[in-house]
């Protein structure tokens, strides 16, 4: 089994996978065929690292760069705003 049920890699170039279900802390997962223990609770829709991502490396989801790691991220770690800087550019302006 490459990934545990409910863990999805959206594109072959991705270095993160998507939780399509809630994950419990200490749950045994398989990510790219390797056993990984979840460090904490994660809700559906959150990202986990498929492989180690070093500080400054791009974070890839949907086959595109969505941000840059601001800290080293280990396989199975939660990937979110606490350890990546987003590449998304706001498409709106705030007017006073």
PyMOL CGO cylinders between C-alpha atoms (Angstrom):
from pymol import cmd
from pymol.cgo import CYLINDER

trace = [
    CYLINDER, 0.00, 0.00, 0.00, 1.53, 3.29, -1.11, 0.3, 1, 1, 1, 1, 1, 1,
    CYLINDER, 1.53, 3.29, -1.11, -0.77, 5.53, 0.97, 0.3, 1, 1, 1, 1, 1, 1,
    CYLINDER, -0.77, 5.53, 0.97, -3.14, 4.84, 3.86, 0.3, 1, 1, 1, 1, 1, 1,
    CYLINDER, -3.14, 4.84, 3.86, -6.85, 5.10, 2.98, 0.3, 1, 1, 1, 1, 1, 1,
    CYLINDER, -6.85, 5.10, 2.98, -7.87, 8.75, 2.94, 0.3, 1, 1, 1, 1, 1, 1,
    CYLINDER, -7.87, 8.75, 2.94, -4.36, 10.03, 2.18, 0.3, 1, 1, 1, 1, 1, 1,
    CYLINDER, -4.36, 10.03, 2.18, -4.12, 11.30, -1.40, 0.3, 1, 1, 1, 1, 1, 1,
    CYLINDER, -4.12, 11.30, -1.40, -1.28, 12.51, -3.60, 0.3, 1, 1, 1, 1, 1, 1,
    CYLINDER, -1.28, 12.51, -3.60, -2.95, 14.84, -6.11, 0.3, 1, 1, 1, 1, 1, 1,
    CYLINDER, -2.95, 14.84, -6.11, -0.13, 14.95, -8.68, 0.3, 1, 1, 1, 1, 1, 1,
    CYLINDER, -0.13, 14.95, -8.68, 2.94, 12.77, -9.20, 0.3, 1, 1, 1, 1, 1, 1,
    CYLINDER, 2.94, 12.77, -9.20, 5.27, 15.80, -8.76, 0.3, 1, 1, 1, 1, 1, 1,
    CYLINDER, 5.27, 15.80, -8.76, 3.78, 16.75, -5.36, 0.3, 1, 1, 1, 1, 1, 1,
    CYLINDER, 3.78, 16.75, -5.36, 5.90, 16.62, -2.21, 0.3, 1, 1, 1, 1, 1, 1,
    CYLINDER, 5.90, 16.62, -2.21, 2.78, 16.91, -0.03, 0.3, 1, 1, 1, 1, 1, 1,
    CYLINDER, 2.78, 16.91, -0.03, -0.32, 14.75, 0.19, 0.3, 1, 1, 1, 1, 1, 1,
    CYLINDER, -0.32, 14.75, 0.19, -3.84, 15.64, 1.24, 0.3, 1, 1, 1, 1, 1, 1,
    CYLINDER, -3.84, 15.64, 1.24, -5.79, 14.26, 4.20, 0.3, 1, 1, 1, 1, 1, 1,
    CYLINDER, -5.79, 14.26, 4.20, -9.20, 13.34, 2.80, 0.3, 1, 1, 1, 1, 1, 1,
    CYLINDER, -9.20, 13.34, 2.80, -10.25, 12.38, 6.34, 0.3, 1, 1, 1, 1, 1, 1,
    CYLINDER, -10.25, 12.38, 6.34, -9.34, 13.34, 9.90, 0.3, 1, 1, 1, 1, 1, 1,
    CYLINDER, -9.34, 13.34, 9.90, -6.09, 11.92, 11.29, 0.3, 1, 1, 1, 1, 1, 1,
    CYLINDER, -6.09, 11.92, 11.29, -5.59, 11.16, 15.00, 0.3, 1, 1, 1, 1, 1, 1,
    CYLINDER, -5.59, 11.16, 15.00, -2.35, 11.82, 16.89, 0.3, 1, 1, 1, 1, 1, 1,
    CYLINDER, -2.35, 11.82, 16.89, -0.14, 8.69, 17.01, 0.3, 1, 1, 1, 1, 1, 1,
    CYLINDER, -0.14, 8.69, 17.01, -2.10, 7.06, 14.16, 0.3, 1, 1, 1, 1, 1, 1,
    CYLINDER, -2.10, 7.06, 14.16, 0.03, 4.72, 12.02, 0.3, 1, 1, 1, 1, 1, 1,
    CYLINDER, 0.03, 4.72, 12.02, -0.01, 5.93, 8.41, 0.3, 1, 1, 1, 1, 1, 1,
    CYLINDER, -0.01, 5.93, 8.41, 1.62, 4.82, 5.19, 0.3, 1, 1, 1, 1, 1, 1,
    CYLINDER, 1.62, 4.82, 5.19, 3.09, 7.60, 3.07, 0.3, 1, 1, 1, 1, 1, 1,
    CYLINDER, 3.09, 7.60, 3.07, 4.80, 6.51, -0.16, 0.3, 1, 1, 1, 1, 1, 1,
    CYLINDER, 4.80, 6.51, -0.16, 4.84, 2.98, 1.23, 0.3, 1, 1, 1, 1, 1, 1,
    CYLINDER, 4.84, 2.98, 1.23, 6.70, 3.93, 4.41, 0.3, 1, 1, 1, 1, 1, 1,
    CYLINDER, 6.70, 3.93, 4.41, 5.18, 3.74, 7.89, 0.3, 1, 1, 1, 1, 1, 1,
    CYLINDER, 5.18, 3.74, 7.89, 4.81, 7.13, 9.58, 0.3, 1, 1, 1, 1, 1, 1,
    CYLINDER, 4.81, 7.13, 9.58, 3.26, 7.97, 12.95, 0.3, 1, 1, 1, 1, 1, 1,
    CYLINDER, 3.26, 7.97, 12.95, 1.07, 11.10, 12.92, 0.3, 1, 1, 1, 1, 1, 1,
    CYLINDER, 1.07, 11.10, 12.92, 2.53, 13.69, 15.30, 0.3, 1, 1, 1, 1, 1, 1,
    CYLINDER, 2.53, 13.69, 15.30, -0.82, 15.32, 16.00, 0.3, 1, 1, 1, 1, 1, 1,
    CYLINDER, -0.82, 15.32, 16.00, -4.48, 15.53, 15.09, 0.3, 1, 1, 1, 1, 1, 1,
    CYLINDER, -4.48, 15.53, 15.09, -5.20, 16.79, 11.57, 0.3, 1, 1, 1, 1, 1, 1,
    CYLINDER, -5.20, 16.79, 11.57, -8.49, 17.71, 10.00, 0.3, 1, 1, 1, 1, 1, 1,
    CYLINDER, -8.49, 17.71, 10.00, -9.66, 16.74, 6.56, 0.3, 1, 1, 1, 1, 1, 1,
    CYLINDER, -9.66, 16.74, 6.56, -8.11, 18.96, 3.89, 0.3, 1, 1, 1, 1, 1, 1,
    CYLINDER, -8.11, 18.96, 3.89, -4.75, 19.44, 5.62, 0.3, 1, 1, 1, 1, 1, 1,
    CYLINDER, -4.75, 19.44, 5.62, -1.40, 18.56, 4.04, 0.3, 1, 1, 1, 1, 1, 1,
    CYLINDER, -1.40, 18.56, 4.04, 1.33, 16.11, 5.08, 0.3, 1, 1, 1, 1, 1, 1,
    CYLINDER, 1.33, 16.11, 5.08, 4.88, 15.98, 3.71, 0.3, 1, 1, 1, 1, 1, 1,
    CYLINDER, 4.88, 15.98, 3.71, 5.51, 12.99, 1.42, 0.3, 1, 1, 1, 1, 1, 1,
    CYLINDER, 5.51, 12.99, 1.42, 9.28, 13.32, 1.88, 0.3, 1, 1, 1, 1, 1, 1,
    CYLINDER, 9.28, 13.32, 1.88, 11.61, 15.60, 3.82, 0.3, 1, 1, 1, 1, 1, 1,
    CYLINDER, 11.61, 15.60, 3.82, 11.36, 19.20, 2.60, 0.3, 1, 1, 1, 1, 1, 1,
    CYLINDER, 11.36, 19.20, 2.60, 14.28, 21.42, 3.62, 0.3, 1, 1, 1, 1, 1, 1,
    CYLINDER, 14.28, 21.42, 3.62, 14.00, 25.07, 4.57, 0.3, 1, 1, 1, 1, 1, 1,
    CYLINDER, 14.00, 25.07, 4.57, 13.93, 27.16, 1.38, 0.3, 1, 1, 1, 1, 1, 1,
    CYLINDER, 13.93, 27.16, 1.38, 12.68, 24.32, -0.84, 0.3, 1, 1, 1, 1, 1, 1,
    CYLINDER, 12.68, 24.32, -0.84, 9.45, 24.68, -2.80, 0.3, 1, 1, 1, 1, 1, 1,
    CYLINDER, 9.45, 24.68, -2.80, 6.28, 23.02, -1.51, 0.3, 1, 1, 1, 1, 1, 1,
    CYLINDER, 6.28, 23.02, -1.51, 4.45, 21.38, -4.42, 0.3, 1, 1, 1, 1, 1, 1,
    CYLINDER, 4.45, 21.38, -4.42, 0.72, 20.57, -4.53, 0.3, 1, 1, 1, 1, 1, 1,
    CYLINDER, 0.72, 20.57, -4.53, -1.37, 19.99, -7.70, 0.3, 1, 1, 1, 1, 1, 1,
    CYLINDER, -1.37, 19.99, -7.70, 1.97, 19.77, -9.53, 0.3, 1, 1, 1, 1, 1, 1,
    CYLINDER, 1.97, 19.77, -9.53, 2.67, 23.47, -8.92, 0.3, 1, 1, 1, 1, 1, 1,
    CYLINDER, 2.67, 23.47, -8.92, 4.67, 25.39, -6.31, 0.3, 1, 1, 1, 1, 1, 1,
    CYLINDER, 4.67, 25.39, -6.31, 2.28, 26.69, -3.64, 0.3, 1, 1, 1, 1, 1, 1,
    CYLINDER, 2.28, 26.69, -3.64, 4.93, 28.06, -1.28, 0.3, 1, 1, 1, 1, 1, 1,
    CYLINDER, 4.93, 28.06, -1.28, 8.38, 27.72, 0.22, 0.3, 1, 1, 1, 1, 1, 1,
    CYLINDER, 8.38, 27.72, 0.22, 9.34, 25.87, 3.39, 0.3, 1, 1, 1, 1, 1, 1,
    CYLINDER, 9.34, 25.87, 3.39, 10.28, 28.27, 6.20, 0.3, 1, 1, 1, 1, 1, 1,
    CYLINDER, 10.28, 28.27, 6.20, 11.66, 25.40, 8.32, 0.3, 1, 1, 1, 1, 1, 1,
    CYLINDER, 11.66, 25.40, 8.32, 12.77, 21.82, 7.76, 0.3, 1, 1, 1, 1, 1, 1,
    CYLINDER, 12.77, 21.82, 7.76, 9.75, 19.52, 7.36, 0.3, 1, 1, 1, 1, 1, 1,
    CYLINDER, 9.75, 19.52, 7.36, 10.01, 15.75, 7.89, 0.3, 1, 1, 1, 1, 1, 1,
    CYLINDER, 10.01, 15.75, 7.89, 8.03, 13.03, 6.12, 0.3, 1, 1, 1, 1, 1, 1,
    CYLINDER, 8.03, 13.03, 6.12, 4.54, 12.92, 7.63, 0.3, 1, 1, 1, 1, 1, 1,
    CYLINDER, 4.54, 12.92, 7.63, 4.75, 16.39, 9.20, 0.3, 1, 1, 1, 1, 1, 1,
    CYLINDER, 4.75, 16.39, 9.20, 1.81, 18.75, 8.98, 0.3, 1, 1, 1, 1, 1, 1,
    CYLINDER, 1.81, 18.75, 8.98, 2.45, 21.31, 6.22, 0.3, 1, 1, 1, 1, 1, 1,
    CYLINDER, 2.45, 21.31, 6.22, 0.66, 24.59, 6.86, 0.3, 1, 1, 1, 1, 1, 1,
    CYLINDER, 0.66, 24.59, 6.86, 1.23, 28.29, 7.56, 0.3, 1, 1, 1, 1, 1, 1,
    CYLINDER, 1.23, 28.29, 7.56, 3.51, 27.53, 10.53, 0.3, 1, 1, 1, 1, 1, 1,
    CYLINDER, 3.51, 27.53, 10.53, 6.20, 26.03, 8.25, 0.3, 1, 1, 1, 1, 1, 1,
    CYLINDER, 6.20, 26.03, 8.25, 5.59, 27.42, 4.75, 0.3, 1, 1, 1, 1, 1, 1,
    CYLINDER, 5.59, 27.42, 4.75, 5.31, 30.85, 3.18, 0.3, 1, 1, 1, 1, 1, 1,
    CYLINDER, 5.31, 30.85, 3.18, 2.52, 30.87, 0.63, 0.3, 1, 1, 1, 1, 1, 1,
    CYLINDER, 2.52, 30.87, 0.63, 3.09, 31.89, -2.99, 0.3, 1, 1, 1, 1, 1, 1,
    CYLINDER, 3.09, 31.89, -2.99, -0.55, 32.86, -3.41, 0.3, 1, 1, 1, 1, 1, 1,
    CYLINDER, -0.55, 32.86, -3.41, -1.02, 36.46, -4.44, 0.3, 1, 1, 1, 1, 1, 1,
    CYLINDER, -1.02, 36.46, -4.44, -4.20, 38.23, -3.32, 0.3, 1, 1, 1, 1, 1, 1,
    CYLINDER, -4.20, 38.23, -3.32, -6.51, 38.93, -6.25, 0.3, 1, 1, 1, 1, 1, 1,
    CYLINDER, -6.51, 38.93, -6.25, -8.40, 41.68, -4.50, 0.3, 1, 1, 1, 1, 1, 1,
    CYLINDER, -8.40, 41.68, -4.50, -7.72, 45.21, -3.29, 0.3, 1, 1, 1, 1, 1, 1,
    CYLINDER, -7.72, 45.21, -3.29, -8.99, 46.75, -0.09, 0.3, 1, 1, 1, 1, 1, 1,
    CYLINDER, -8.99, 46.75, -0.09, -10.26, 50.30, -0.56, 0.3, 1, 1, 1, 1, 1, 1,
    CYLINDER, -10.26, 50.30, -0.56, -11.06, 52.66, 2.30, 0.3, 1, 1, 1, 1, 1, 1,
]
cmd.load_cgo(trace, "trace")
